Amino acid sequence: MHPRDKEIWLAIDQGFRVIDWEAWFGCPEGADYLSRAGHEVTARAVAGLTAFLGSDWLPRAVTPSLAPGRASDTFVGLGRAAPVLQIMKGAEQGAWVEAVRWWATYALLEETGVPGLASVRRDVRRDITLSRFLHTQTQARLALMGVSRGLPVELEPTKASGGPGDIRIGPVFIEVVTFAEDQKLQDYEKFRQNCRVHLLALDRGRDIHWEGDFPELLNGDDFETWKKRTEEAAQQCADLETAVDVLSNAGRRLTVQPGNVPQGTTLTGETVESDQGRRLLGKVRGKCHKTAGAGTAWIWVEDHSGLFYFPMPFAEMPLAAKTDALADLFGPLLEEYVHVAGIIVSNAARRRLPLPLDEDALRPAAQGFQRGLPLDRVRETIVIPRKILLPDQTNLIARMCDAEAAALDWALLRLGVPGGVRSLLADWSTTRQVSPLWTP
């Protein structure tokens, strides 16, 4: 982290400065991975996100809610997305591109005058919770996918039974379900973020870096003891220029090393088990029931639960096996709720450089897509249509999923950035993969 960024975040931590999007992206001096055009886009993104979400949104979003039943719906993992807070070498570029994707999506939808955007913006400003933010992000992303294909798009369209839906793209009416982490996963992620902030503070003024494992979930005195031991290890490493291990009560090993962090260095956490399949099925069943009066609808599930995360068993399965597994899980539900045209499950949890090749899994009851999104996001989307197909709608969704990787560059071009993502980074080269699917 650049010394100027360290000063800014220390002031935020001590309450002398309110967090804002400028701090979120980091100072220009520390973002040496950006080209001149990239720095210009950062300034536009800071202004654009502030204008769309409101100047008080980010400070409120990172403040835990004290309202009953809302504590678990706060942004405990929001720091994972900030470019300036990335620990792994090279990860800041991917986080920066993802944040620019947020801005470019909102800006493009505003520029094209997509109906219903004002309602979406009002909701995300009023309901400052993780679930609302993820829901808004999904609505906006789907809208961009539709607009980039030249399709008519409407946010918050009126349902047949009255009241607003989530999005209509051409003839396809979509209701969005955001599937977030359960409480156990949220508790551990909040703990891991606290560990990460603590280790960043120990790095200040010392030429050291950390690798290995975060401890298991520690509470009270045990956490204070672990922090004290890491402080002692950091000082010993800096004084003697030698590696020092810190073991948790469960034997999880964290090592402090002298020198700058090498590329590929990682910090990993404990695996927290949860019956995600049962939770997912219950969540989608509830949405199917609520949309019974909406007419024919697709259910789009944006998964942030950890279902696609390693080392979850599901995450380790090939795309074809994942596609079959979700088709088996949701098949009975589609027979029960005949108004549901299909169920789509999508996730972009994995980050990988270089991006993998496109992959398609055309299975008897469903189809899966793996696409690499600039810069380092791997999106997997699985489309499970009902047995009585709506071929035009199914094909439209397939083409949107197939072409999503090109949507950001298209939006940037419309916003006056002709070189796309490639022009915004100081040193990045990639080979564009040609899709095997036909697109108009």
LINHUQUI-V327226 format. One record per residue. N is the residue number from 1. RES is the residue in three letters. PHI is phi as a letter, one per 40 degrees, with the letter a starting at -180 (none if undefined). PSI is psi in radians with two decimals (* if undefined). BURIAL is I if it has 16 or more other ideal C-beta (glycine too) atoms within 10 Angstrom, else O. Layout:
BEGIN
n = {N N}
res = {RES RES}
phi = {PHI PHI}
psi = {PSI PSI}
burial = {BURIAL BURIAL}
END
This chain:
BEGIN
n = {1 2 3 4 5 6 7 8 9 10 11 12 13 14 15 16 17 18 19 20 21 22 23 24 25 26 27 28 29 30 31 32 33 34 35 36 37 38 39 40 41 42 43 44 45 46 47 48 49 50 51 52 53 54 55 56 57 58 59 60 61 62 63 64 65 66 67 68 69 70 71 72 73 74 75 76 77 78 79 80 81 82 83 84 85 86 87 88 89 90 91 92 93 94 95 96 97 98 99 100 101 102 103 104 105 106 107 108 109 110 111 112 113 114 115 116 117 118 119 120 121 122 123 124 125 126 127 128 129 130 131 132 133 134 135 136 137 138 139 140 141 142 143 144 145 146 147 148 149 150 151 152 153 154 155 156 157 158 159 160 161 162 163 164 165 166 167 168 169 170 171 172 173 174 175 176 177 178 179 180 181 182 183 184 185 186 187 188 189 190 191 192 193 194 195 196 197 198 199 200 201 202 203 204 205 206 207 208 209 210 211 212 213 214 215 216 217 218 219 220 221 222 223 224 225 226 227 228 229 230 231 232 233 234 235 236 237 238 239 240 241 242 243 244 245 246 247 248 249 250 251 252 253 254 255 256 257 258 259 260 261 262 263 264 265 266 267 268 269 270 271 272 273 274 275 276 277 278 279 280 281 282 283 284 285 286 287 288 289 290 291 292 293 294 295 296 297 298 299 300 301 302 303 304 305 306 307 308 309 310 311 312 313 314 315 316 317 318 319 320 321 322 323 324 325 326 327 328 329 330 331 332 333 334 335 336 337 338 339 340 341 342 343 344 345 346 347 348 349 350 351 352 353 354 355 356 357 358 359 360 361 362 363 364 365 366 367 368 369 370 371 372 373 374 375 376 377 378 379 380 381 382 383 384 385 386 387 388 389 390 391 392 393 394 395 396 397 398 399 400 401 402 403 404 405 406 407 408 409 410 411 412 413 414 415 416 417 418 419 420 421 422 423 424 425 426 427 428 429 430 431 432 433 434 435 436 437 438 439 440}
res = {MET HIS PRO ARG ASP LYS GLU ILE TRP LEU ALA ILE ASP GLN GLY PHE ARG VAL ILE ASP TRP GLU ALA TRP PHE GLY CYS PRO GLU GLY ALA ASP TYR LEU SER ARG ALA GLY HIS GLU VAL THR ALA ARG ALA VAL ALA GLY LEU THR ALA PHE LEU GLY SER ASP TRP LEU PRO ARG ALA VAL THR PRO SER LEU ALA PRO GLY ARG ALA SER ASP THR PHE VAL GLY LEU GLY ARG ALA ALA PRO VAL LEU GLN ILE MET LYS GLY ALA GLU GLN GLY ALA TRP VAL GLU ALA VAL ARG TRP TRP ALA THR TYR ALA LEU LEU GLU GLU THR GLY VAL PRO GLY LEU ALA SER VAL ARG ARG ASP VAL ARG ARG ASP ILE THR LEU SER ARG PHE LEU HIS THR GLN THR GLN ALA ARG LEU ALA LEU MET GLY VAL SER ARG GLY LEU PRO VAL GLU LEU GLU PRO THR LYS ALA SER GLY GLY PRO GLY ASP ILE ARG ILE GLY PRO VAL PHE ILE GLU VAL VAL THR PHE ALA GLU ASP GLN LYS LEU GLN ASP TYR GLU LYS PHE ARG GLN ASN CYS ARG VAL HIS LEU LEU ALA LEU ASP ARG GLY ARG ASP ILE HIS TRP GLU GLY ASP PHE PRO GLU LEU LEU ASN GLY ASP ASP PHE GLU THR TRP LYS LYS ARG THR GLU GLU ALA ALA GLN GLN CYS ALA ASP LEU GLU THR ALA VAL ASP VAL LEU SER ASN ALA GLY ARG ARG LEU THR VAL GLN PRO GLY ASN VAL PRO GLN GLY THR THR LEU THR GLY GLU THR VAL GLU SER ASP GLN GLY ARG ARG LEU LEU GLY LYS VAL ARG GLY LYS CYS HIS LYS THR ALA GLY ALA GLY THR ALA TRP ILE TRP VAL GLU ASP HIS SER GLY LEU PHE TYR PHE PRO MET PRO PHE ALA GLU MET PRO LEU ALA ALA LYS THR ASP ALA LEU ALA ASP LEU PHE GLY PRO LEU LEU GLU GLU TYR VAL HIS VAL ALA GLY ILE ILE VAL SER ASN ALA ALA ARG ARG ARG LEU PRO LEU PRO LEU ASP GLU ASP ALA LEU ARG PRO ALA ALA GLN GLY PHE GLN ARG GLY LEU PRO LEU ASP ARG VAL ARG GLU THR ILE VAL ILE PRO ARG LYS ILE LEU LEU PRO ASP GLN THR ASN LEU ILE ALA ARG MET CYS ASP ALA GLU ALA ALA ALA LEU ASP TRP ALA LEU LEU ARG LEU GLY VAL PRO GLY GLY VAL ARG SER LEU LEU ALA ASP TRP SER THR THR ARG GLN VAL SER PRO LEU TRP THR PRO}
phi = {none c d c c c c c c c c c c c g c a c c a c c c d c g c d c c c c c c c c c c c c c d c c c d c c c c c c c g c c c c d c c c c d c c c d g b c c b b c c b c c c c c d c c c c c c g c c c c c c c c c c c d c c c c c c c c c c g c c g c c c c c c c c c c b c b c c c c c c c d c d c c c c c d c c c c g c c b b c f c c c d c g g c c b a b b f c c c b b c b b b c c c c c c c c c c c c c c c c c c c c c c c c c g b c a a b a h b c c c c b b f c c c c c c c c c c c c c c c c c c c c f b c b c b b c c c g c b b b b b c g c c c c g c b b b b c c b c a c c d c c c c c c c d c c d c c c d c c g c a c b b b c c b c h d c c c c d d c c c c c d c c c c c c c c c c c d d c c c c b c c c c i b b b b a b c c b a b c c c c d b b b c b d b a a b b b b c b d b a c b c b b b b b c c c c c b d c c c c c c c c c c c c d d c c c c c c c d c c g b c c g d d c c b c a a b a b c c c c c c c b c}
psi = {2.36 2.53 -0.64 -0.71 -0.66 -0.71 -0.78 -0.83 -0.49 -0.71 -0.67 -0.78 -0.60 0.00 0.20 -0.23 2.50 2.40 2.45 3.08 -0.45 -0.76 -0.64 -0.81 -0.57 2.77 2.66 -0.61 -0.52 -0.22 1.08 -0.07 -0.09 2.57 3.08 -0.72 -0.60 -0.73 -0.65 -0.69 -0.64 -0.81 -0.70 -0.68 -0.72 -0.84 -0.72 -0.76 -0.64 -0.73 -0.71 -0.80 -0.36 2.58 -0.42 0.02 -0.87 -0.81 -0.68 -0.58 -0.58 0.08 2.08 2.41 2.41 -0.03 2.49 2.28 0.01 -0.17 -0.57 -0.02 0.59 3.02 1.09 -0.43 0.28 -0.56 -0.37 -0.41 -0.20 2.19 -0.71 -0.32 0.17 2.38 -0.76 2.37 2.27 -0.20 -0.37 -0.57 -0.80 -0.71 -0.66 -0.80 -0.69 -0.72 -0.66 -0.60 -0.70 -0.91 -0.85 -0.64 -0.90 -0.77 -0.72 -0.72 -0.64 -0.77 -0.66 -0.07 0.74 2.18 2.44 -0.13 -0.63 -0.66 -0.73 -0.77 -0.72 -0.73 -0.75 -0.46 -0.60 -0.70 1.49 1.36 2.81 -0.75 -0.70 -0.73 -0.80 -0.66 -0.80 -0.74 -0.72 -0.78 -0.82 -0.72 -0.77 -0.66 -0.75 -0.72 -0.70 -0.80 -0.70 -0.33 0.06 0.36 2.60 2.33 2.43 2.19 2.55 0.84 2.75 2.29 2.81 -0.55 0.05 2.79 2.87 2.51 -2.74 -0.86 2.52 2.23 1.89 -2.23 -0.03 2.09 2.17 2.29 2.33 2.37 2.15 2.15 1.72 3.01 2.57 3.09 -0.69 -0.76 -0.68 -0.74 -0.74 -0.63 -0.69 -0.74 -0.75 -0.66 -0.68 -0.70 -0.74 -0.79 -0.70 -0.78 -0.64 -0.68 -0.64 -0.43 -0.42 2.18 0.04 2.47 1.30 2.91 2.88 2.57 2.81 -2.40 2.34 2.71 2.95 2.95 2.09 2.52 2.60 -2.14 -0.63 -0.69 -0.73 -0.65 -0.76 -0.74 -0.71 -0.71 -0.63 -0.61 -0.78 -0.71 -0.71 -0.75 -0.71 -0.74 -0.77 -0.67 -0.76 -0.15 0.84 2.70 2.50 2.31 2.54 2.06 2.39 3.09 -0.55 0.09 0.20 2.25 2.15 2.29 2.32 2.26 2.59 2.64 3.12 2.71 2.17 2.72 2.41 -0.07 2.38 2.71 2.18 2.77 3.09 2.55 2.17 2.09 2.53 2.56 1.42 -0.61 -0.79 -0.72 -0.76 -0.80 -0.74 -0.69 -0.79 -0.65 -0.73 -0.69 -0.69 -0.74 -0.73 -0.46 0.19 -0.53 0.17 -0.03 -2.94 2.24 2.63 2.52 2.04 2.04 1.98 1.93 2.08 0.42 -0.32 -0.03 -0.65 0.07 2.43 2.52 0.58 2.39 -0.68 -0.68 -0.46 -0.12 2.59 2.79 -0.73 -0.71 -0.67 -0.74 -0.78 -0.71 -0.76 -0.56 -0.71 -0.67 -0.74 -0.17 -0.91 -0.57 -0.68 -0.52 -0.56 -0.70 1.60 -0.25 -0.23 2.05 -0.44 2.94 2.32 2.28 2.20 2.55 2.47 0.81 -0.64 2.46 2.26 2.33 2.29 2.77 2.53 2.88 2.68 2.53 2.41 2.45 1.69 1.80 2.90 -0.64 -0.02 3.02 2.47 2.58 2.33 2.14 2.41 2.16 2.37 2.31 -0.59 0.40 2.35 1.94 2.25 2.21 2.26 2.14 2.07 1.70 2.79 2.89 -0.65 1.68 2.62 1.49 -0.68 -0.79 -0.73 -0.75 -0.65 -0.80 -0.71 -0.74 -0.65 -0.79 -0.70 -0.68 0.14 -0.59 -0.46 -0.12 -0.65 -0.82 -0.65 -0.77 -0.75 -0.71 -0.78 -0.42 0.17 0.37 1.51 -0.43 -0.07 -2.87 -0.69 -0.65 -0.20 -0.24 2.51 -0.62 1.62 2.28 2.49 2.76 2.14 2.28 2.32 2.23 2.47 -0.18 2.45 2.39 2.45 *}
burial = {I O O O I I O I I O O I O O O O O O I I I I I I I I I O O I I O I I I O O I O O I I O I I I O I I I O I I O O O I I O O I I O O I O O O O O O I I I I I I I I I O I I I I I I I O O I I I I I I I I I I I I I I I I I I I O O O O I O I I O O I I O O I I O O I I I O I I I I I I I I I I I I I I I I I I O I O I I I I I O I O O O O O I I I I I I O I I I I I I I I I I I O O I I I I I I I I I O I I O O I I I I I O O O O I I I I I I I I I I I O O O O I O O I I O I I O O I I O O I I O O O O O I O I O I O O O I O I I I I I O O O O O O O O I O I O O I O I O I O O I I O O I I I O I I O O I O O I O I I I I I I I I I I I I I I O O I O I I O O O I I O I I I O I I O I I I O I I O O I O O I I I I I I I I I I I O O O O I O O I I I I O I O I I I I I I I I I I I I I I I I I I I I I I O O O I O O I I O I I I I I I I I I I I I I I I I I O O I O I O O O I O I I I O O I O O O O O O I O O O O O}
END
